[in-house]
Amino acid sequence: MSDILARMRRVMFGAVTVALLSTLTACTDEAGQGTASSTSTTRTTLTVGLTYQPDIQFAPFYVADALGWAGEAEHAIFQLRHHGMSESLFGALEVGTEDLVVAGGDEMYLARGEGVAVTAVMTMYQTYPVMIIGPADADPQLRAGLRIGIPGPYGENWYYLLAELAMAGLTPADVEIVNIGYTQQAALMTGRVDAVVGFVNNDVVRLERAGFPTRPIEALPMARRWQMLVGASVGVRDDLVTTSAQALQEYVDIIKRALEYIIEDPERAVDLCVQYIPGLDQPENHQAALDTLTATISLYGQVTDSGNVYDVLGTMDTGLWARQEQFLTEVGLTAGTPAEAAYTTVFAGERNGDG
């Protein structure tokens, strides 16, 4: 009996030792990401929602995570989460599964008008990323009768098409809108449509890589300078603006730092994203991601009078938010929610540019 008890004590001691070692290892791993294990229990966990599948468009968040910067935040642990394909854009935020979300500023503004408690705290793309794309030999003037392919009457593609039509003095009824899903490349290359609405840093890059030169089709020459819509932004649940203000400030600063890193070394940034995006270690995919990220850099900010692009990274363009409110109200997509109710300049700073 004593032998049996002795063996049981050894087994129990071994189990406790393994459990203890596992705990210590977990703390070491976390500390290895730049986080002190002694403080991890005092920090809240905030989940950052990245829409749908992993993609190089989320490079700033991957870079911040890979380099351990997000783990160094003093007031919160930030974890990344990709949406499921069946999830609505703000559904996880509404039920508390996510605390922050990356989406268009226009999408956040319209969602607030529908009762979603989301506040934009940082602008990722200072230039709106969508354009009407035509073949290189197309007439650059947006005109009546054009067959335009679009994923559907929703989201940033739809809002941008409405903006361009308005600037051209046209309505959706003046052109032929074809719902093509997300097949912009095939639809344009096969001539199914005259033009497609897509992203400068995605669809245009893919078409060019496929050997199909393109050009923008616009209402007016250089019309994109007077944009009326806010591009990709970081939004948070309303309550966090006050309850987690210090953590939000830290994360905004971290993402700004990641944007600077990407601008300075996009190829290294792609290398860091390999662990987050399946297949990115393949040379062809790696080069495609680099081309996309290079095209994205121009959306992050504009060179200032002092020659410093970093001055505008993340900032909230209050004039643009006001124009967006006016436009989306005029086209009937909102009942006129005050722009100021949908964003704050507290964390990323503000500017009032001409768009």
C-alpha positions as CSV (number, residue, x, y, z in Angstrom):
1,M,0.0,0.0,0.0
2,S,2.8,2.4,0.9
3,D,4.4,1.7,-2.6
4,I,1.1,2.5,-4.3
5,L,0.8,5.8,-2.3
6,A,4.3,6.7,-3.1
7,R,3.8,6.1,-6.8
8,M,0.6,8.2,-6.7
9,R,2.4,11.1,-5.0
10,R,5.1,11.0,-7.7
11,V,2.5,11.0,-10.5
12,M,0.6,13.9,-8.8
13,F,3.9,15.8,-8.3
14,G,4.8,15.3,-11.9
15,A,1.4,16.5,-13.1
16,V,1.7,19.7,-11.0
17,T,5.2,20.2,-12.2
18,V,4.1,19.9,-15.9
19,A,1.2,22.3,-15.3
20,L,3.5,24.8,-13.6
21,L,6.1,24.6,-16.4
22,S,3.3,25.0,-19.0
23,T,2.2,28.2,-17.2
24,L,5.7,29.5,-17.0
25,T,6.3,28.7,-20.7
26,A,3.1,30.6,-21.6
27,C,4.3,33.6,-19.7
28,T,7.7,33.4,-21.3
29,D,6.1,33.2,-24.8
30,E,4.0,36.3,-24.1
31,A,6.9,38.2,-22.7
32,G,8.9,37.2,-25.8
33,Q,6.4,39.3,-27.8
34,G,7.4,42.3,-25.7
35,T,4.8,41.8,-23.0
36,A,5.7,41.5,-19.3
37,S,3.9,38.5,-17.9
38,S,3.4,40.2,-14.6
39,T,1.2,42.9,-16.2
40,S,-0.8,40.7,-18.5
41,T,-3.4,39.9,-15.9
42,T,-4.1,43.6,-15.3
43,R,-4.8,44.5,-18.9
44,T,-8.0,44.1,-20.7
45,T,-8.2,42.2,-24.0
46,L,-9.5,44.1,-27.0
47,T,-10.3,42.3,-30.2
48,V,-9.6,44.0,-33.6
49,G,-12.0,42.8,-36.3
50,L,-10.4,42.4,-39.8
51,T,-13.0,41.7,-42.4
52,Y,-13.2,38.3,-44.0
53,Q,-10.1,36.5,-45.2
54,P,-6.5,37.4,-44.4
55,D,-5.1,39.9,-46.9
56,I,-2.2,42.2,-47.4
57,Q,-4.6,45.1,-47.0
58,F,-4.3,44.5,-43.2
59,A,-0.5,44.7,-43.3
60,P,-0.3,47.5,-40.6
61,F,-2.1,45.2,-38.1
62,Y,0.0,42.2,-39.0
63,V,3.2,44.2,-38.8
64,A,2.4,45.6,-35.4
65,D,1.6,42.2,-34.1
66,A,4.6,40.4,-35.7
67,L,7.1,43.0,-34.3
68,G,5.6,42.7,-30.9
69,W,4.5,46.4,-30.7
70,A,0.9,45.5,-30.0
71,G,2.1,43.2,-27.2
72,E,4.0,46.1,-25.6
73,A,0.8,48.1,-25.1
74,E,0.5,48.9,-21.4
75,H,-3.2,49.1,-21.0
76,A,-4.6,46.3,-23.2
77,I,-3.8,43.1,-25.0
78,F,-4.8,43.4,-28.7
79,Q,-5.8,40.3,-30.6
80,L,-6.7,40.0,-34.3
81,R,-9.8,38.3,-35.6
82,H,-11.0,37.8,-39.1
83,H,-14.7,37.8,-39.8
84,G,-16.5,34.8,-41.1
85,M,-17.9,35.1,-44.6
86,S,-21.5,35.0,-43.4
87,E,-20.9,37.8,-40.8
88,S,-22.2,41.3,-41.3
89,L,-19.6,44.0,-41.2
90,F,-20.5,45.3,-37.8
91,G,-22.3,42.3,-36.3
92,A,-19.4,41.1,-34.1
93,L,-18.9,44.7,-32.8
94,E,-22.6,45.0,-31.9
95,V,-22.6,41.7,-29.9
96,G,-19.3,42.4,-28.2
97,T,-17.2,39.7,-30.0
98,E,-15.1,42.5,-31.4
99,D,-14.1,45.8,-29.9
100,L,-12.5,47.5,-32.9
101,V,-13.2,47.1,-36.6
102,V,-11.6,48.1,-39.8
103,A,-14.1,49.4,-42.4
104,G,-14.8,52.4,-44.6
105,G,-15.5,55.6,-42.9
106,D,-18.6,55.9,-45.1
107,E,-19.7,52.4,-43.9
108,M,-19.3,53.5,-40.3
109,Y,-21.2,56.7,-40.8
110,L,-24.1,54.9,-42.4
111,A,-24.1,52.2,-39.8
112,R,-24.3,54.8,-37.1
113,G,-27.4,56.2,-38.8
114,E,-28.9,52.7,-38.5
115,G,-28.2,52.5,-34.7
116,V,-24.8,50.9,-34.6
117,A,-22.7,52.4,-31.8
118,V,-19.4,52.7,-33.7
119,T,-17.0,55.7,-33.6
120,A,-14.2,56.2,-36.1
121,V,-11.0,57.0,-34.3
122,M,-8.3,56.7,-37.1
123,T,-8.2,57.0,-40.9
124,M,-6.2,54.4,-42.6
125,Y,-6.7,55.6,-46.2
126,Q,-6.5,59.4,-46.6
127,T,-7.4,59.0,-50.3
128,Y,-10.5,57.0,-51.1
129,P,-9.4,53.7,-52.6
130,V,-12.2,53.0,-55.2
131,M,-12.3,54.1,-58.8
132,I,-14.2,53.4,-62.0
133,I,-11.8,51.3,-64.1
134,G,-11.8,51.1,-67.9
135,P,-9.4,49.7,-70.5
136,A,-6.4,51.8,-71.3
137,D,-8.1,52.9,-74.6
138,A,-11.4,53.8,-73.0
139,D,-12.9,57.3,-73.0
140,P,-11.9,58.7,-69.6
141,Q,-15.2,60.7,-69.4
142,L,-18.0,59.2,-67.3
143,R,-21.0,59.4,-69.6
144,A,-24.6,58.2,-70.0
145,G,-25.1,54.7,-71.5
146,L,-21.9,53.2,-70.1
147,R,-22.1,49.6,-69.0
148,I,-20.6,49.5,-65.5
149,G,-19.9,46.3,-63.5
150,I,-20.2,46.4,-59.8
151,P,-20.4,43.7,-57.0
152,G,-23.8,45.0,-56.0
153,P,-25.7,48.0,-54.7
154,Y,-23.8,48.2,-51.4
155,G,-20.5,49.0,-49.8
156,E,-17.7,51.3,-50.9
157,N,-18.0,50.4,-54.6
158,W,-21.6,51.5,-54.7
159,Y,-21.1,54.7,-52.7
160,Y,-18.2,55.7,-55.0
161,L,-20.2,55.1,-58.1
162,L,-23.0,57.2,-56.8
163,A,-20.5,60.0,-56.0
164,E,-19.0,59.9,-59.5
165,L,-22.4,59.9,-61.1
166,A,-23.5,62.9,-59.0
167,M,-20.4,64.8,-60.0
168,A,-21.2,64.0,-63.7
169,G,-24.8,65.2,-63.3
170,L,-26.0,61.6,-63.9
171,T,-28.2,59.2,-62.0
172,P,-27.9,55.4,-61.8
173,A,-30.7,55.2,-64.4
174,D,-28.5,57.0,-66.9
175,V,-26.0,54.2,-67.1
176,E,-26.4,50.4,-67.3
177,I,-25.3,48.9,-64.0
178,V,-24.5,45.2,-64.1
179,N,-24.1,43.2,-60.9
180,I,-21.1,41.1,-61.5
181,G,-20.1,40.0,-58.0
182,Y,-16.4,40.2,-57.3
183,T,-15.4,39.3,-60.9
184,Q,-14.1,42.7,-61.9
185,Q,-11.1,41.4,-63.7
186,A,-12.9,38.8,-65.8
187,A,-15.8,41.1,-66.6
188,L,-13.6,43.9,-67.9
189,M,-11.1,41.7,-69.7
190,T,-13.8,39.8,-71.6
191,G,-15.7,42.9,-72.5
192,R,-18.8,42.0,-70.6
193,V,-18.9,45.6,-69.4
194,D,-17.3,48.8,-70.4
195,A,-15.9,49.6,-67.0
196,V,-15.9,48.2,-63.5
197,V,-15.9,49.7,-60.0
198,G,-13.0,48.4,-58.0
199,F,-10.1,49.2,-55.8
200,V,-7.0,51.1,-56.9
201,N,-4.8,48.8,-54.7
202,N,-6.5,45.6,-55.6
203,D,-8.4,45.3,-58.9
204,V,-6.2,47.7,-60.8
205,V,-3.1,45.9,-59.6
206,R,-4.5,42.5,-60.6
207,L,-5.5,43.7,-64.1
208,E,-2.1,45.3,-64.7
209,R,-0.4,42.1,-63.5
210,A,-2.5,40.2,-66.0
211,G,-1.2,42.3,-68.8
212,F,-4.4,44.4,-69.1
213,P,-3.6,48.2,-68.9
214,T,-6.3,50.3,-67.4
215,R,-7.3,53.9,-66.9
216,P,-9.7,55.7,-64.6
217,I,-13.0,56.8,-65.8
218,E,-14.2,59.9,-64.0
219,A,-16.8,62.6,-63.9
220,L,-14.3,65.4,-64.2
221,P,-10.5,65.5,-64.8
222,M,-8.8,65.0,-61.4
223,A,-12.2,64.6,-59.8
224,R,-10.7,62.4,-57.1
225,R,-9.1,65.4,-55.5
226,W,-12.6,66.5,-54.4
227,Q,-13.6,63.2,-52.8
228,M,-16.7,63.1,-50.8
229,L,-16.3,59.8,-49.0
230,V,-14.0,58.7,-46.1
231,G,-11.9,55.6,-46.8
232,A,-10.8,52.7,-44.7
233,S,-10.7,53.6,-41.0
234,V,-10.5,52.1,-37.5
235,G,-13.7,52.2,-35.6
236,V,-14.5,51.2,-32.0
237,R,-17.5,50.6,-29.8
238,D,-18.7,53.9,-28.4
239,D,-18.2,53.0,-24.8
240,L,-14.5,52.3,-25.3
241,V,-13.8,55.9,-26.3
242,T,-14.1,56.8,-22.6
243,T,-13.6,53.5,-20.8
244,S,-10.5,52.4,-22.7
245,A,-9.1,55.8,-23.9
246,Q,-5.5,55.1,-22.9
247,A,-5.5,51.7,-24.6
248,L,-7.0,53.2,-27.8
249,Q,-4.4,56.0,-27.8
250,E,-1.7,53.4,-27.5
251,Y,-3.1,51.3,-30.4
252,V,-3.6,54.3,-32.7
253,D,0.0,55.3,-32.1
254,I,1.2,51.7,-32.7
255,I,-0.7,51.5,-36.1
256,K,0.7,54.8,-37.1
257,R,4.1,53.4,-36.4
258,A,3.3,50.4,-38.5
259,L,2.2,52.6,-41.4
260,E,5.6,54.4,-41.2
261,Y,7.4,51.0,-41.2
262,I,5.5,49.9,-44.3
263,I,6.2,53.2,-46.2
264,E,9.9,52.8,-45.5
265,D,10.2,49.1,-46.2
266,P,7.2,47.5,-47.9
267,E,9.1,44.4,-48.9
268,R,10.1,43.6,-45.3
269,A,6.5,44.3,-44.3
270,V,5.3,41.6,-46.7
271,D,7.9,39.2,-45.3
272,L,6.4,39.9,-41.8
273,C,2.9,39.1,-43.1
274,V,3.8,35.6,-44.3
275,Q,2.8,34.1,-41.0
276,Y,-0.7,35.6,-41.3
277,I,-1.6,35.1,-44.9
278,P,-1.7,31.5,-46.3
279,G,0.3,31.0,-49.4
280,L,2.2,34.3,-49.1
281,D,5.5,32.4,-48.9
282,Q,5.1,31.4,-52.5
283,P,7.2,33.8,-54.8
284,E,4.3,34.7,-57.1
285,N,1.9,35.5,-54.2
286,H,4.7,37.4,-52.4
287,Q,5.3,39.6,-55.4
288,A,1.6,40.2,-56.0
289,A,1.2,41.2,-52.3
290,L,4.2,43.6,-52.6
291,D,2.6,45.2,-55.7
292,T,-0.6,45.6,-53.8
293,L,1.1,47.0,-50.7
294,T,3.1,49.4,-52.8
295,A,-0.1,50.7,-54.5
296,T,-1.6,51.0,-51.0
297,I,1.1,53.2,-49.6
298,S,-0.1,56.2,-51.7
299,L,-3.5,55.9,-49.9
300,Y,-2.0,56.2,-46.4
301,G,-1.2,59.9,-46.7
302,Q,-0.1,62.9,-48.8
303,V,3.1,64.7,-48.7
304,T,2.7,68.0,-46.8
305,D,4.2,71.4,-47.5
306,S,7.1,70.4,-45.3
307,G,7.7,67.3,-47.4
308,N,6.6,64.9,-44.6
309,V,4.0,62.4,-45.4
310,Y,3.9,61.3,-41.7
311,D,2.1,64.5,-40.7
312,V,-1.2,63.2,-42.0
313,L,-1.0,59.5,-41.1
314,G,-4.1,58.4,-39.3
315,T,-5.6,61.9,-39.1
316,M,-9.3,62.6,-39.3
317,D,-10.2,65.1,-42.2
318,T,-13.1,67.0,-40.6
319,G,-13.9,68.8,-43.8
320,L,-14.2,65.5,-45.7
321,W,-16.5,64.1,-43.0
322,A,-18.8,67.1,-43.4
323,R,-18.9,66.7,-47.2
324,Q,-19.6,63.0,-46.8
325,E,-22.6,63.8,-44.5
326,Q,-24.0,66.2,-47.1
327,F,-23.5,63.9,-50.0
328,L,-24.9,60.7,-48.4
329,T,-27.9,62.7,-47.2
330,E,-28.5,64.2,-50.7
331,V,-28.6,60.7,-52.3
332,G,-30.9,59.4,-49.7
333,L,-28.7,56.9,-48.0
334,T,-29.0,58.5,-44.6
335,A,-31.5,60.8,-42.8
336,G,-28.7,63.3,-42.0
337,T,-26.9,61.9,-39.0
338,P,-24.4,64.6,-37.8
339,A,-20.9,63.8,-39.1
340,E,-19.5,64.7,-35.7
341,A,-21.5,61.9,-34.0
342,A,-19.6,59.3,-36.1
343,Y,-16.0,60.1,-35.4
344,T,-13.6,61.6,-32.9
345,T,-10.3,63.4,-33.5
346,V,-9.0,62.8,-29.9
347,F,-6.7,59.9,-30.7
348,A,-5.3,60.5,-34.2
349,G,-5.6,64.2,-34.6
350,E,-7.4,66.3,-37.1
351,R,-6.9,68.2,-40.3
352,N,-9.3,70.0,-42.7
353,G,-8.0,69.2,-46.2
354,D,-9.6,69.9,-49.5
355,G,-10.1,66.1,-50.0
